[in-house]
Protein backbone atom coordinates (compact mmCIF):
# COMPACT_ATOMS: atom_id res chain seq x y z
CA UNK A 1 0.00 0.00 0.00
CA UNK A 2 1.44 3.35 -1.02
CA UNK A 3 1.77 6.27 1.37
CA UNK A 4 -1.08 8.17 -0.26
CA UNK A 5 -3.36 5.15 -0.05
CA UNK A 6 -2.44 4.75 3.61
CA UNK A 7 -3.08 8.44 4.29
CA UNK A 8 -6.41 8.42 2.48
CA UNK A 9 -7.44 5.25 4.33
CA UNK A 10 -6.52 6.83 7.66
CA UNK A 11 -8.46 9.94 6.66
CA UNK A 12 -11.55 7.87 5.80
CA UNK A 13 -11.29 5.92 9.07
CA UNK A 14 -11.01 9.16 11.01
CA UNK A 15 -13.97 10.56 9.12
CA UNK A 16 -16.00 7.40 9.79
CA UNK A 17 -15.12 7.55 13.49
CA UNK A 18 -16.25 11.17 13.80
CA UNK A 19 -19.47 10.51 11.91
CA UNK A 20 -20.65 7.85 14.37
CA UNK A 21 -23.91 8.93 15.94
CA UNK A 22 -26.11 7.49 18.63
CA UNK A 23 -29.46 5.97 17.57
CA UNK A 24 -31.54 8.92 18.82
CA UNK A 25 -29.18 11.39 17.14
CA UNK A 26 -29.38 9.38 13.94
CA UNK A 27 -33.09 10.11 13.58
CA UNK A 28 -32.45 13.81 14.16
CA UNK A 29 -29.67 13.86 11.55
CA UNK A 30 -31.92 12.25 8.96
CA UNK A 31 -34.57 14.94 9.47
CA UNK A 32 -32.15 17.74 8.62
CA UNK A 33 -32.53 18.52 4.90
CA UNK A 34 -28.85 19.36 4.38
CA UNK A 35 -27.65 15.98 5.62
CA UNK A 36 -29.59 13.95 3.10
CA UNK A 37 -28.07 15.93 0.26
CA UNK A 38 -24.42 15.55 1.27
CA UNK A 39 -23.68 12.73 -1.18
CA UNK A 40 -25.57 14.54 -3.92
CA UNK A 41 -23.56 17.71 -3.27
CA UNK A 42 -20.32 15.74 -3.60
CA UNK A 43 -21.57 14.12 -6.79
CA UNK A 44 -22.48 17.48 -8.35
CA UNK A 45 -19.22 19.07 -7.25
CA UNK A 46 -17.22 16.16 -8.70
CA UNK A 47 -19.16 16.49 -11.96
CA UNK A 48 -18.24 20.16 -12.29
CA UNK A 49 -14.61 19.54 -11.38
CA UNK A 50 -14.43 16.84 -14.06
CA UNK A 51 -15.80 19.23 -16.67
CA UNK A 52 -13.26 21.98 -15.97
CA UNK A 53 -10.88 20.38 -18.47
CA UNK A 54 -8.12 20.07 -15.87
CA UNK A 55 -5.23 17.77 -16.63
CA UNK A 56 -4.52 14.73 -14.49
CA UNK A 57 -1.43 16.54 -13.15
CA UNK A 58 -3.52 19.55 -12.17
CA UNK A 59 -5.96 17.32 -10.30
CA UNK A 60 -3.08 15.63 -8.46
CA UNK A 61 -1.72 19.04 -7.51
CA UNK A 62 -5.14 20.28 -6.38
CA UNK A 63 -5.77 17.21 -4.22
CA UNK A 64 -2.27 17.37 -2.74
CA UNK A 65 -2.73 21.01 -1.84
CA UNK A 66 -6.10 20.38 -0.19
CA UNK A 67 -4.83 17.38 1.80
CA UNK A 68 -1.81 19.30 3.07
CA UNK A 69 -3.86 22.34 4.01
CA UNK A 70 -6.17 20.09 6.04
CA UNK A 71 -3.19 18.44 7.75
CA UNK A 72 -0.93 21.45 8.32
CA UNK A 73 -3.01 24.58 7.87
CA UNK A 74 -2.80 27.05 5.01
CA UNK A 75 0.23 28.92 6.28
CA UNK A 76 2.39 25.81 6.81
CA UNK A 77 2.11 24.38 3.30
CA UNK A 78 4.95 25.02 0.89
CA UNK A 79 5.23 24.42 -2.82
CA UNK A 80 7.86 21.71 -2.36
CA UNK A 81 5.55 19.82 0.03
CA UNK A 82 2.72 20.05 -2.48
CA UNK A 83 5.00 18.82 -5.25
CA UNK A 84 5.99 15.73 -3.22
CA UNK A 85 2.41 14.94 -2.23
CA UNK A 86 1.20 15.47 -5.81
CA UNK A 87 3.85 13.02 -7.00
CA UNK A 88 2.62 10.44 -4.47
CA UNK A 89 -0.93 10.92 -5.67
CA UNK A 90 0.17 10.67 -9.30
CA UNK A 91 1.97 7.40 -8.55
CA UNK A 92 -1.06 5.97 -6.73
CA UNK A 93 -2.75 5.22 -10.08
CA UNK A 94 -6.05 6.76 -9.05
CA UNK A 95 -8.46 7.38 -11.88
CA UNK A 96 -9.40 10.84 -13.10
CA UNK A 97 -12.89 10.34 -11.66
CA UNK A 98 -11.53 9.25 -8.26
CA UNK A 99 -9.43 12.40 -8.04
CA UNK A 100 -12.44 14.55 -8.94
CA UNK A 101 -14.53 12.76 -6.31
CA UNK A 102 -11.89 13.15 -3.56
CA UNK A 103 -11.43 16.85 -4.30
CA UNK A 104 -15.20 17.37 -4.32
CA UNK A 105 -15.59 15.43 -1.10
CA UNK A 106 -12.98 17.53 0.65
CA UNK A 107 -14.57 20.75 -0.65
CA UNK A 108 -18.04 19.76 0.57
CA UNK A 109 -16.88 18.39 3.93
CA UNK A 110 -14.91 21.56 4.65
CA UNK A 111 -17.84 23.72 3.48
CA UNK A 112 -20.24 21.82 5.74
CA UNK A 113 -17.68 22.00 8.58
CA UNK A 114 -17.40 18.22 8.92
CA UNK A 115 -13.68 18.48 8.30
CA UNK A 116 -11.40 20.93 10.07
CA UNK A 117 -8.67 22.75 8.21
CA UNK A 118 -5.21 22.63 9.76
CA UNK A 119 -4.01 23.70 13.17
Secondary structure in CASP SS format (residue, H / E / C, confidence):
PFRMAT SS
TARGET T0000
AUTHOR 0000-0000-0000
METHOD secondary structure of the structure
MODEL  1
X C 1.00
X C 1.00
X H 1.00
X H 1.00
X H 1.00
X H 1.00
X H 1.00
X H 1.00
X H 1.00
X H 1.00
X H 1.00
X H 1.00
X H 1.00
X H 1.00
X H 1.00
X H 1.00
X H 1.00
X H 1.00
X H 1.00
X C 1.00
X C 1.00
X C 1.00
X H 1.00
X H 1.00
X H 1.00
X H 1.00
X H 1.00
X H 1.00
X H 1.00
X H 1.00
X H 1.00
X C 1.00
X H 1.00
X H 1.00
X H 1.00
X H 1.00
X C 1.00
X H 1.00
X H 1.00
X H 1.00
X H 1.00
X H 1.00
X H 1.00
X H 1.00
X H 1.00
X H 1.00
X H 1.00
X H 1.00
X H 1.00
X H 1.00
X C 1.00
X C 1.00
X C 1.00
X C 1.00
X C 1.00
X H 1.00
X H 1.00
X H 1.00
X H 1.00
X H 1.00
X H 1.00
X H 1.00
X H 1.00
X H 1.00
X H 1.00
X H 1.00
X H 1.00
X H 1.00
X H 1.00
X H 1.00
X H 1.00
X H 1.00
X C 1.00
X H 1.00
X H 1.00
X H 1.00
X C 1.00
X C 1.00
X H 1.00
X H 1.00
X H 1.00
X H 1.00
X H 1.00
X H 1.00
X H 1.00
X H 1.00
X H 1.00
X H 1.00
X H 1.00
X H 1.00
X H 1.00
X C 1.00
X C 1.00
X C 1.00
X C 1.00
X H 1.00
X H 1.00
X H 1.00
X H 1.00
X H 1.00
X H 1.00
X H 1.00
X H 1.00
X H 1.00
X H 1.00
X H 1.00
X H 1.00
X H 1.00
X H 1.00
X H 1.00
X H 1.00
X C 1.00
X C 1.00
X C 1.00
X C 1.00
X C 1.00
X C 1.00
X C 1.00
X C 1.00
END
